[in-house]
């Protein structure tokens, strides 16, 4: 798969029908307090950086929305990472940041940011346990307006929707607050099984469930047994979230969500913005080279 380093690459891939990816990292943990590592990451194709993730980095960048505040919002190192990201041409993602960190980041940023996966804290779904777990991860209407006021984009999570129509309703609620130009789709879906180091030995099964030897350091050895369980194919992919809206119709997450958005009253232009156009706008602003 090719990587897109800028908008021109995306348009070229779209024209040719070539699947492509924008390389991103969730959490600046790999920096370990060394802002110059961003240059190395950029040279290797990084174009989208999530400042924070679930746990503090060894050198903190800011407060996380699921933990008690410790740093007073954005740290000095976090601010330096935002400035360097903008200098290089990397889109800044403030998912997992609490309100103080987000507001601090918006004071530093000179370009629009994105919050890739969240949702309004007034849209809690039908599962009380899920709602309680998700509430710290959601954004208030007033905070969403602050992000949008500086040109930012907010991705609406799938997590509190039981079907595509509920997802469309959650998107509509966000659009009603911040406007059509500031909303995107934020799946945050786990597409692969958990990472294992090449040093780990784990079972590899073929269709007949036979254990195969693993090649380790150039030699063939029997792998030791592990508690790791491979997930069934498609179990955690985006396309398996919901059943198709129409029997016999096109199946898949994007097809279903577009159908639900059409049903909710959105036209092709609006769905184009939600479905990728708004992201491309902030991505283009972030990656465009300075004159």
VENURGI-V205170 format. One line per field, one symbol per residue. phi: phi as a letter, one per 20 degrees, with the letter a starting at -180 (. if undefined). psi: psi as a letter, one per 40 degrees, with the letter a starting at -180 (. if undefined). burial: I if it has 24 or more other C-alpha atoms within 12 Angstrom, else O. A space follows every 10 residues. Layout:
phi=???
psi=???
burial=???
This chain:
phi=.ededafgff fffffemegb cdfccdoeff flndffffff fffeofcbcf fccfcfffdf dreefdcggc dmnfeffgff ffffffffoc feddgmefff fffffffefd cfdcdfbaaf feddmddgff fffegfeddf fffffffffd nfcdeefefd debfffffff ffffffedof eccbecflee ecfgfcfgff dbfddefeme edfdeclnde cffffcefdf fggnfdegfe fcfgfdfnef dpgfgfffff ffffoeegff fffferffff ffffffefff f
psi=hiiheidddd dddddefhii ihhihhhfde dfegdeeddd dddeehehhh diadiiidhi eiiieeiihd efahiddddd ddddddddfh hhheieiidd ddddddddie iiiihdhaih eegeaehddd dddddeeiii ddddddddde eihhhhiede heiddddddd dddddddeid efiihgdfhh eiiiihieei hihhhadefi hiiihhfeih ihiiiiehhh iihedeidee diiidhheih iidddddddd dddeeiaddd ddddeddddd ddddddehhi .
burial=OOOIIIIOII OOOOOOOOOO OIIIIIIIII IOOOIOOIOO IIOOIIIIII IIIIIIIOII IIIIIIOOOO OOIIIOIIII IIIIIIIIII IIIIIIIIII IIIIIIOIII IIIIIIIIII IOIIIOOOOO OOOIIIIIII IOIIIIIIOI IIIIIIIIII IOIIIIIIII IIIIIOIIII IIIIIIIOOO OOOOOOOOOO IIOOOOOOOO OOOOOOOOOO OOOOOOOOOO OOOOOOOIIO IIOIIOOOOO OOIIIIIIII IOOOOIOOOI IIIIIIIIII IIIIIIIIOO O
